[in-house]
């Protein structure tokens, strides 16, 4: 692997890690507002993002990088005052995570690429479960209307647009 490829892979891993930090934070907000009926779904998503976050920390270190740290807090893309807004936030978090993992798929090869594709698929499935809507190309759809071309957390380590 060339130094340029290694650098691109490390950058994409760091972006995925930042997105996972933001998702873990965001699910803390979702869990506080979503209501008892969906708490099991929140817990499963929260645990999945924590596990991905921890794996990404190890991968960044394996490539010789210093893992990006979580922020103390994140700006939310909209007020989350009730269960309906919490569900929208959960779907938004998953769409943003899917976008970052699509970047990681492009930047990696082999086993790491397969893991990134799996994470992309899982985020896309969770997004559909939260929103009730699907897109043709998960991880890419949220970029169509975004002036910056950024996938959310990877650009600013924040779940806000």
N, C-alpha and C positions, 0 to 999 in steps of 0.2 A: 504494500500500500504506500502510495506516495505521501509526502508531507502535506501536500495540498488536500488530498483525499482524507487524510487523518484529521486535518484541521476542520474540514467541512463536516466530517462525522462528529467530531467533538462539539462543534457549534450546534448541530442539530440535536445532539444528546442534551446539551445544556438547555436548549429551548424546550425540549420535551420535559426536562426536569422542572423548569420554571412553570410550565403549564400544569404539571402535576401538583406542585406546591399551591398554585392558585386554585386548582380543583379541590384539593383537600380543604383549603380555607372556605371555599364556596359551599361545599357540602356541609360544613359546620353551620352556615347560615341557613341553607335549605332545611337541614334537620330541625332547626329551631322554629320553622314556620310551616312546614309541609303538612302537619297533622298526623295523627296516629295510624291512619290507614296505609300510609306509604313509608313509614319509618323503616320497615324491613328493606325496602328498595334503597332508601337513603344509606342505610348501614352497609349494604352490599357494595354500593358504588364507592362510598367512602373508603371501605377496606380495600377495594380494588385499586383505587388511586394511591393509597398509602403504600401498597405493595409495589406498584409500578414506580413510585417515587423512590423507594428504597433500592430497588433494582437499578434504577438510573444512576443513583449516587455511586453505586459500586462500579457501574460501567464507565462513568466519567473518570473515576479514580484509576481504573484499569488502563485508560488511555492517557494517563498522566495529567489529567486536569483537576482543578479544584472545583468541586460541585458548587453550583450557584446556590446561595442560601435562600430560604423562604423569607419573604417580607413579613413584618409584624402585622400588617393588614393590607387589604387590597380594596381598590375602588370597585364597587359593583356597577354593572352596566345600567341598572335601573333600581329604584327602591323596591325592597322585598318586604312588604308589609303584611302579606297574607299568603295562604296556601297556594293560590293561583300564581302569584308572582314567584313563589319558591319553585314551583314546577317549571315555570319558564326559565328561571335561573339554572336549574339542573340541566335542562335541554341545551341551553346556551353554553354552559361549561363543557358539556360533552362534545358539542359541535366544534368548539375551539380546540379542545384536546385532540379531536380527530384531525383537524387541520395541521397541528404541529406534528402529529405522527405521520401524516402524509409526507411532510418534509423529511422526517427521519427515514422513511422508506426510500425516498430518492437518494439520500446521502449515504446509505449503508449497503452492505452486501451480506450474503450468507445468512448465518444464524441470527445476527442482530437485525437484519432486514426482515426476516420471518417473524421475529418477536415484535418489531414495530408494526408490521402488517396485522398481526394479531391484536395489538393494542388499538390500532385504528378501527378494526372491525368491532371490537368490544365497545369502544366509545360510540361508534355509529349506532350500534344496537341499543345502547342505553339512551342515546339521544332520541331514537324513535319511540322507545318506551315512555319517555317523559313527554315528548311533544305530540305523539300520535301521527307524525308525518315523517316521510323518508325523502331522501334525495338520491339522484342517480349516482353521484360520485361523492361519497362521504369524505369529508376533509377538504374538499375543494369548493363546495357550494357557498360557504360563508365568505369566500373571497370575492365573489362576483360583484358585490355591491360595496366593497370596502375600498375606499380611496387609497389607502396605504398599501394594500396588498398583503398586509400582515395577517397572521392567523390568530390574533388576540394575545394570549399570554406570552407567546414567544417574542413579540415585539416590545412589550412593556412590562412583562412579568405581572400583568394585572388582567383580571377578567373583564375589564372595561374596554370599549372600543375607542 
